[in-house]
């Protein structure tokens, strides 16, 4: 397979024969940390100056052999939706670093098998189920705002966005609240220390060992939570295997700790830097749902990958079976052929079919929950805090991705 040819015997990166040298472009500078008001603006140069499909070489670390970067909206949407040409199997495989062989379910399972696992999980993330979680969401958010509302300052990333979605997720899964800091430490080591294999291995081993022990507890004592639903659930009338259970629970754990927190930090950073937008939303709270969609569109923190199943072409570029493709949502969400005035935050978009939550069969399982959490988190801050701004002298640098803005110190006039 073509991907096997991207590494030389000494571990150095080299090109497979079908990859033209003029299409080899390092994409990493376009998603590097910056201190811009709009940290995603550097990707405008990708769309304007680079080919619509190009190859970004890998580092060789963690099996990174490079990937085709797909930048235009229509092409990205096709990669997400066309399960005859593209597979998700193995594209997220952190656990292999410590010798685990289970697959992450349902992300690693292609249709039609994928559908049977979604049948098991979808009811827990439906709008009706999210309605049942709303009291918990509001309670978590209210308690956090109570803790800083009278202080005139807080860290909206660390003291707010980092906490509320994880508390809601832990309640949904049935995890004990005292594991909060452990979970975030393990998850950060896995997702954000990818250059440090030892740290990653520690995070993976710690998380998976705990989850296996928790699964055994739930097996002995069923409860009304999502972990118990998986452990005691069935797929097509049969119980899940041990590998299916840990693969599902670990995937849910990995996906439930980061994305809403990162989006929240970037959302409030934009508002702290744009007092006019902040004021408009304060005066028109009914626009909050539209604002959330625009925040999601303009803050695509994840660029999902797929693997080609067959040889084919995209815009005349030859892709071989086994090649990895990265759906560069960092540009697809700003494609002018899909979005008018794409680099402007607009609350009046008639349609906003952004790619932040992916598309096709692997569309984000928790999309309804994420939207509800973000809407409540934004609404309550606008209602309960006066106009806030970045604390003078605070760090402005962020990463346009999952790390986002780990710290966001803001201040406001306590007398307002």
PAVEX-959908 format. One record per atom (N, C-alpha, C): residue in one letter; x, y, z. Coordinates in steps of 0.2 Angstrom, whole numbers, plus 2048, in hexadecimal, padded with zeros to 3 digits. Layout:
! PAVEX-959908
AXYZ...
//
This chain:
! PAVEX-959908
X8047FA800X800800800X804806800X80280C7FDX8068117FCX809814802X805814808X80781780EX80E814811X80E80D80FX814809812X81A80C80EX81A810809X820812805X822819807X81F81C80DX82182280EX826823814X82981D816X82E81D81BX834819818X83A81B818X840818817X84181381CX84680E81BX848809820X84B80C826X84E812825X85181582BX84D81A82FX84681A82DX84181E830X84082582EX844827829X84482D826X83E82E821X83B833821X83583481CX837834815X834831811X835831809X82F831806X82F833800X8288337FCX82782C7F8X82182A7F8X81F8257F4X81F8287ECX8208237E7X8218257E0X81B8297DEX8158287E0X80F82C7DDX80F8337E0X8138357E4X81283C7E8X8178417E4X8148457E0X81984A7DDX81C84F7E2X8238507E1X8268547E6X82385B7E6X82085E7E1X81E8657E1X8178657E5X81485F7E7X80E85F7EBX81085E7F2X81785E7F4X81985C7FBX81A8637FFX815864803X81586B807X81486980EX81886C813X81786B81AX81186F81CX80C86C81FX806870821X806873828X80B87082CX80B872833X80C87A834X80F87E830X810885832X809888832X80488582EX7FE88882DX7F9887833X7FB882837X7F788183DX7FB881844X800886843X805887849X80288C84EX80488C854X802891859X803898856X7FF89D858X7FF8A4856X7FC8A885BX7FD8AF85BX7F98B385FX7F48B885CX7F28B6856X7EE8BA852X7E78BA855X7E38C0853X7DC8C0856X7D88BA853X7D98B884DX7D68B284AX7DC8AD849X7DD8A884DX7E28A484DX7E289F847X7DC89F843X7DB89B83EX7DC89E837X7DE8A5837X7DF8A9831X7E58A682DX7EA8A4830X7F08A282CX7EE89C826X7E8899827X7E7894822X7E489781CX7E289D81CX7E08A1816X7E58A0810X7EC8A0812X7F189F80EX7F189880BX7EF89380EX7EF88C80CX7EA88C806X7E488F807X7DF88F802X7E18937FCX7E48997FDX7E689D7F7X7EC89B7F3X7F18997F7X7F88987F4X7FA8917F3X7F688C7F6X7F98857F5X7F48817F0X7F687C7EEX7F18777EAX7EB8757EEX7E68737EBX7E08717EFX7E186A7F3X7E68667F0X7E88607F3X7EF8607F3X7F285F7F8X7FA85E7F8X7FC8597FEX8028577FEX804852802X809855808X80785480EX80B857814X80F851817X816851816X81A84B819X81984B820X81A844822X81A843829X82184382DX821843833X827844837X82A83D838X826837837X828831839X82782F840X825834844X82383284BX81C82F84BX81B82B850X815828851X81282584AX816823846X81482083FX81182583BX81382B83CX810831838X814831831X81182E82CX81482E825X812833820X80E838823X80C83D81EX80583C81CX802841819X7FB841817X7FA846811X7F584480DX7F2849808X7EE84E80CX7EE85480BX7EA85980EX7E585B809X7DF85A80BX7D985C806X7D6863809X7D6868805X7D586F808X7CE872806X7CB86F801X7C58727FEX7BF86F801X7BA873802X7B4871806X7B186A802X7AF86B7FCX7AC8657F9X7B085F7F9X7B785F7F8X7BB8597F8X7BB8567FFX7BB85B804X7BB85880BX7B585580DX7AF85880BX7A985580CX7A884E809X7AB84D803X7AB8477FFX7AF841803X7B5844806X7B983F809X7B583D810X7B2841813X7AE83F819X7A883A817X7A583C812X79F838810X7A083280CX7A5831808X7A682C803X7A9826807X7A582280AX7A881C80DX7AA816809X7A9817802X7AB8127FDX7B38137FCX7B581A7FCX7BC81B7FAX7C081C800X7BD81E806X7C182080CX7BF81C812X7C481B816X7C381781CX7C581B822X7C281A828X7C481D82EX7C8818832X7C9811830X7CC80C834X7D480E835X7D680E83CX7DD81083DX7DF81783DX7DA81B83CX7DD82283BX7DE825842X7DA823847X7DB82584EX7DD81E852X7E481E853X7E6817856X7EB81885BX7EA81D860X7EF81F865X7F1819869X7EC81486BX7ED80F86FX7F280A86DX7F380A866X7F8805864X7FF807866X80080D869X80780E86BX80980A871X804808875X80580487BX8037FC879X8037FB873X8017F4871X7FA7F1872X7F67F6873X7EF7F4873X7EC7F386BX7E87EE86BX7E57EC864X7DE7EE863X7DB7F0868X7D47F2867X7D37F8863X7CD7F885FX7CC7FE85BX7C780385EX7C880985DX7C480E85FX7BD80E85CX7B880D860X7B180C85DX7AD81285FX7A981585AX7A8813853X7AC81684EX7B181A850X7B581E84BX7B981A846X7BC814849X7C0810845X7BC80B841X7B680B841X7B180683DX7AE809838X7AF806832X7AC80982CX7A580682BX7A180A827X79A807825X79B801821X7967FC821X7907FC825X7917FA82CX7967F782EX7977F5835X7977FB83AX799801838X79980783CX79280883FX78D80783BX78680983DX783805843X7857FF844X7837FB849X7857FE850X78B801850X78E804856X78B80B857X78980E852X786815853X77E813856X77B80E854X77580C856X77580C85EX77B809860X77B808867X77C80E86BX780813868X78281986BX77E81F86AX77B820864X777826862X772828867X76E82386AX76982686EX76B82A874X771829876X77482C87CX77683487AX776835873X77883C871X77383F86DX76D83C86DX76883F869X76584686CX76284A869X75F85086CX75B84F872X75784A872X753848878X75784687EX75D84387DX761841882X765847885X76784B880X76A852882X766856886X75F856885X75A85A889X75B857890X75B851891X75C84E898X76285089CX767852898X76E85489BX76E85B89CX76985F89AX76986689AX76A8698A1X7668668A6X7678688ADX76E8678AFX7718628AEX7788618B0X77D8668ADX77C8678A6X78086C8A3X77F8738A6X7798758A7X77887C8AAX77A87C8B2X77A8778B5X77C8768BCX7848778BCX7878748B8X78E8748B8X79187B8B6X78D87E8B1X78F8858AFX78E88A8B4X7888898B7X78688E8BCX78B88E8C2X78D8888C4X7928888CAX79888B8C8X79B88A8C2X7A188D8C0X7A18948C0X79B8978BDX79B89E8BCX79A8A18C3X79689E8C8X7968A08CFX79D8A18D2X7A189D8D0X7A889D8D3X7AC8A38D1X7AA8A68CCX7AF8AC8CAX7AB8B28C8X7A48B28C8X7A08B88C5X7A28BE8C9X7A38BE8D0X7A48C48D3X7AB8C68D4X7B08C38D0X7B78C48D1X7BA8C98CCX7B68CA8C7X7B88CF8C2X7BE8CC8BDX7BF8C68BEX7C48C28B9X7C38BB8BAX7C58B78B5X7C68B08B5X7CA8AE8AFX7CB8A78AFX7CE8A48A9X7C88A08A6X7C68A38A1X7C08A089DX7C189989AX7C8898899X7CA891896X7CB88C89BX7CF88E8A0X7D18898A5X7CC8888ABX7C988E8ADX7C488D8B2X7BD88C8B0X7BC88C8AAX7B588B8A7X7B48868A1X7B788889CX7B7884896X7BA87D897X7BF87D89BX7C387689CX7BE8728A1X7BA8758A4X7B68718AAX7AF86E8A8X7AB8738A6X7A48718A5X7A386B8A0X7A686B89AX7A4865896X7A685F899X7AC85F89CX7AF85989FX7AA8568A5X7A885B8A9X7A38598AEX79D8568ABX79A8588A6X7948568A3X79684F8A0X79B84E89DX79D848899X79E84289FX7A28448A4X7A383F8A9X79C83D8ADX7988418ADX79183F8B0X78E83B8ABX78E83C8A5X78B83889FX78E8318A0X7948308A0X79882A8A0X7978268A7X79682A8ACX7968278B3X79C8278B7X7A182B8B4X7A882B8B7X7A882F8BEX7AC82D8C3X7AC8318C9X7AF8378C8X7AC83C8CBX7AE8438CAX7B68448CCX7B88408D1X7BF8418D3X7C483F8CEX7C283C8C9X7C783B8C4X7C88408BFX7C58468C0X7C584C8BBX7CC84D8B9X7D184F8BEX7D78518BCX7DC84C8B9X7DB8468BCX7DE8408B9X7DC83F8B1X7D68408B0X7D483F8A9X7D78448A4X7D784A8A7X7DA84F8A2X7E184F8A2X7E584C8A7X7EC84B8A6X7ED8468A1X7EA8408A2X7EB83B89DX7E983D896X7E4840895X7E284288EX7E684788BX7E984C88FX7EE85188DX7F484D88AX7F684888EX7FC84588CX7FB841886X7F583E885X7F483A87EX7F383F878X7EF844879X7EE848873X7F284E872X7F6851877X7F9857876X801856878X80385087AX80A84F87AX80D84A875X80A84A86FX80B84586AX813844868X81784986AX81E849868X82284586EX81E843873X821840879X81E83987AX821834877X81E82D877X81D82B87EX82282D883X82282A88AX81C82D88DX81A83488CX81483788FX80E83488CX80E833886X808830883X807829885X80C825886X80B81E888X80881E890X80B823894X80882489AX80182589AX7FF82A896X7F882C896X7F4827894X7F682388FX7F281E88CX7F1818891X7F7816894X7F7811899X7F281289FX7F38188A1X7EF81A8A7X7E881A8A6X7E681D8A0X7DF81E89EX7DC81789DX7DF813899X7DC80D897X7DC80889DX7E18088A1X7E08048A7X7DB8068ACX7DA80D8ACX7D480F8B1X7CD80D8ADX7CD80E8A7X7C680D8A4X7C58058A4X7CA8018A3X7C87FA8A4X7C67F88ABX7C97FB8B0X7C77FA8B7X7C07FC8B8X7BE8028B5X7B88058B6X7B28018B2X7B47FE8ADX7B07FA8A9X7AE7F48ADX7B37F18B1X7B27EB8B5X7AD7ED8BBX7AE7F38BEX7A97F58C3X7A27F68C0X7A17F88BAX79B7F98B7X7987F28B5X79C7EE8B3X7997E78B1X7967E48B8X7997E58BEX7967E28C4X7907E68C6X7907ED8C5X78B7F18C7X7887F58C2X7837F38BEX7807F78B9X77D7FE8BBX77E8038B7X77B8098B9X77880D8B3X7758128B4X7718168AFX77681B8ACX77B8198A9X78081D8A6X78381A89FX78681E89BX78881C894X78D816895X79281689AX79781189AX79380A89BX78E80A8A0X78A8048A1X78680289BX784807897X780805891X78580188CX78B80388CX790800887X7917F988AX7937F9890X7957F3894X7907ED893X78A7EF894X7847EA895X7807EA88EX7837EE889X77F7EF883X7807E987EX77C7E9879X77D7E4874X77D7E886DX7807E4868X7817E6861X77E7E185DX7797E2859X7757DD855X7747D7859X7717D8860X76F7D3864X7747CF868X77B7D1867X7807CD86BX7837D286FX7867D0875X78A7D4879X7907D7876X7937DC878X7997DF875X79F7DB878X7A47DA874X7AA7D6876X7AE7DB87BX7B37D887EX7B77DC883X7BB7E287FX7BD7E0879X7C17E5875X7BC7EA872X7B67E9871X7B17ED86EX7AF7F2874X7AF7F087AX7AD7F4880X7B27F9881X7B87F7882X7BE7FB884X7BF80087EX7BE7FE878X7BF802872X7BA808872X7B4806874X7AE80B874X7AF81087AX7B080D880X7B1811885X7B7816885X7BD813882X7C3818882X7C181D87CX7BE81B877X7BD820872X7B8826875X7B3824878X7AF82987CX7B382D880X7B782A884X7BB82E889X7C0833886X7C3830880X7C883587DX7C483B879X7BE83A877X7BA83F873X7B7844878X7B684287EX7B1846882X7B584B887X7BB84B886X7BF85088BX7C2856888X7C2857881X7C685C87EX7C286187AX7BE85F875X7BC863870X7B7869872X7B3868876X7AE86D878X7B287287DX7B7870881X7BB874884X7C0879880X7C287687BX7C787A876X7C287F872X7BC87D870X7B888186DX7B6887871X7B4885877X7B288A87CX7B889087DX7BE88D87EX7C389287FX7C4897879X7C4894873X7C589886DX7BF89D86CX7B989B86EX7B389F86DX7B38A5872X7B58A4878X7B58AA87CX7BB8AE87BX7C18AB878X7C68AF876X7C48B4871X7C08B286CX7BE8B6866X7B98BB869X7B58BA86EX7B18BF871X7B48C4875X7BA8C2878X7BE8C687CX7C18CB878X7C38C9872X7C68CE86DX7C28D2869X7BB8D0869X7B68D3864X7B18D6869X7B18DC86CX7AC8DE870X7A68E086CX7A68E1866X7A08E3862X79C8DC861X79F8D7860X79C8D185FX7998CE866X79D8CF86BX79A8CD872X7948D1873X7948D8872X78E8DC873X7888DA86FX7898D9869X7848D7865X7808D0867X7848CC86AX7818C686CX77E8C7873X7808CB877X77D8CD87DX7768D087CX7768D4877X7708D8875X76B8D3871X76D8CE86FX7698C986AX76B8C286CX7688C0872X76A8B9875X7678B4870X7628B686DX75F8B1868X7648AF862X7698B2862X76E8B185CX7738AC85FX7738AA865X7788A5868X77989F864X77389B862X77489585EX778897857X77689C854X77A89E84EX78189F84FX7828A3854X7898A4856X78D89E857X78A89985BX78E89385CX79088F855X78B88F850X78D88C84AX793890847X793897847X79889A844X79F89A848X79E89984FX7A4897853X7A7891851X7A388C850X7A588584EX7A8886847X7A5889842X7A888A83BX7AF88D83BX7AF89283FX7B689683FX7BB894844X7B988E847X7BE88B84CX7BE88484BX7C0881845X7C187A843X7C7877847X7C687484DX7CC872851X7CE86B84FX7CA86884BX7CC861849X7CC860842X7D285D83FX7D285B838X7D2854838X7CD851836X7CC849836X7D0846830X7D2840831X7D683C82CX7D283682AX7D3834824X7D182E821X7D682B81DX7D582481BX7DA820817X7D681E811X7DA81F80BX7D781D805X7D6816804X7D1813802X7D080C801X7D280A7FAX7D180F7F5X7D380D7EEX7D78137EBX7DB8117E6X7DE8167E2X7D981A7DEX7DA8217DEX7D58267DBX7D982C7DBX7D58317D8X7D88387D7X7D383D7DBX7D68427DDX7D38487E0X7D684E7DCX7D28527D8X7D48577D5X7DB8567D1X7DB8507CEX7E084E7CAX7E684B7CEX7E684B7D4X7EB8497D8X7EA8417DAX7EF83D7D8X7EF8367D9X7EF8347E0X7EA8317E3X7EA82E7EAX7EA8267E9X7EF8237EDX7EF81C7EDX7EC8197F3X7E98137F2X7E680F7F8X7EB80F7FDX7E9810803X7ED810809X7F081780BX7EF81C806X7F2823808X7ED82680DX7F082A811X7EC82E816X7EA834814X7E4837815X7E283D813X7DF841819X7E184781AX7DF84B81FX7DA85181DX7D485081FX7CF85581DX7D085C821X7D386181DX7D5867821X7D086C822X7CC86A827X7C686F829X7C887682AX7CF87782BX7D287D82DX7D1882826X7D087F821X7CF88281AX7C8881818X7C687B818X7BF879816X7B987E818X7BA87F81FX7B5884822X7B588B81FX7BA88D81BX7BB893819X7BB894811X7B888E80EX7B888E807X7B3893804X7B5898800X7B089D7FEX7AB89A7F9X7AC8947F6X7A78917F2X7A188F7F6X7A288E7FDX79D88B801X79A891806X79F895808X79D89A80DX79F8A180BX7998A580AX79A8AC809X79F8B080EX7A38B480CX7A88B8810X7AA8B3816X7AE8AE814X7AF8A9819X7B38AA81FX7B78B081FX7BC8B1824X7B88B6829X7B28B8828X7AF8BD82CX7AA8B9830X7A98BA837X7A48B783BX79E8BB83AX7998B7837X7928B9835X78D8B5839X7888B983CX7838B683FX77C8B583BX77D8B7834X7778B7830X7788B182AX77C8AC82BX77D8A7826X7778A3825X7748A381FX76E89F81EX77089881FX77589581DX77788E81EX77F88F820X78088A825X78788A828X789882828X78A87F823X78B878823X793877824X795879829X79D87882BX79F87182CX7A587082CX7A886982CX7AB868833X7AA86C838X7AE86C83EX7AC865842X7A6863841X7A485D844X7A485783FX7A885883AX7A8853834X7A2852830X7A184D82DX79B84C829X79B844827X795842824X79583B822X794836828X795830827X79382B82DX79782C833X79D82F833X7A1830839X7A083783CX79A83B83AX79984183DX799841844X79B846848X79C84684FX796843853X79883E857X79283B85BX78F840860X793844863X791848868X78F84F865X78D85085FX78C85785CX78685A860X781857861X77B85A865X77D85C86CX78185886FX78385A876X788860876X78D860871X792865871X78E86C86FX78986C86BX786872869X78287586FX77F870873X77B872879X77F87587EX78587287FX78A874884X78C87B883X78E87C87CX79188287AX78C88887AX786887879X78088C879X77F88E880X77F889885X77D88B88CX78388F88EX78988C88DX78F88F890X79089788DX78E898887X78F89F884X7898A3887X7838A1887X77D8A4889X77E8A7891X7808A2895X7818A489CX7868A989EX78C8A889AX7918AD89BX78F8B4899X78B8B4893X7898BB891X7848BE895X7808BA899X77B8BC89DX77D8BE8A4X7828BA8A6X7858BB8ADX78B8BF8AEX78F8C08A9X7958C48A9X7948CB8A5X7978D08A7X7978D68A3X79C8D589DX79D8DA899X7A28DA893X7A98D8896X7AC8D3893X7B28D0896X7B78D1890X7BE8D2892X7C38D388DX7C98CF890X7CE8CE88BX7D48CA88DX7D78CE893X7DA8CB898X7DE8CE89DX7E48D189AX7E58D889BX7EB8DB899X7F28D789BX7F68D6895X7FC8D2897X7FC8CB896X7F68C8895X7F58C1895X7F88BE88EX7F98B888FX7FC8B4889X7F68B4883X7F88B687DX7F38B5878X7F48AF873X7FA8AC874X7FB8A786FX7F78A1870X7F489E86AX7F089886BX7F2894865X7EF88E865X7F0889860X7E988885CX7E9888856X7E2887852X7E1880852X7E087D857X7DE876857X7DC87485EX7DD86D860X7DA86B866X7DD86E86CX7E387086CX7E6873872X7E387A873X7E187E86DX7DE88486DX7E1889872X7DD88C877X7DF89187BX7DF88E882X7E488B885X7E388788CX7E288C891X7E4893890X7E3898895X7E089E892X7DB8A1895X7D88A7892X7D68AB898X7DA8AF89BX7D98B38A0X7D58B989EX7CF8BB8A1X7CB8C089FX7C98C48A5X7C78CB8A4X7C58CF8A9X7BF8D38A7X7BC8D58ACX7B68DA8ABX7B58DE8B0X7B18E38AFX7AF8E88B4X7AA8E68B9X7AC8E58BFX7A88E28C4X7A28E68C6X7A28ED8C4X79D8F18C6X7988F28C0X7998EE8BBX7958EF8B5X78E8EB8B6
//
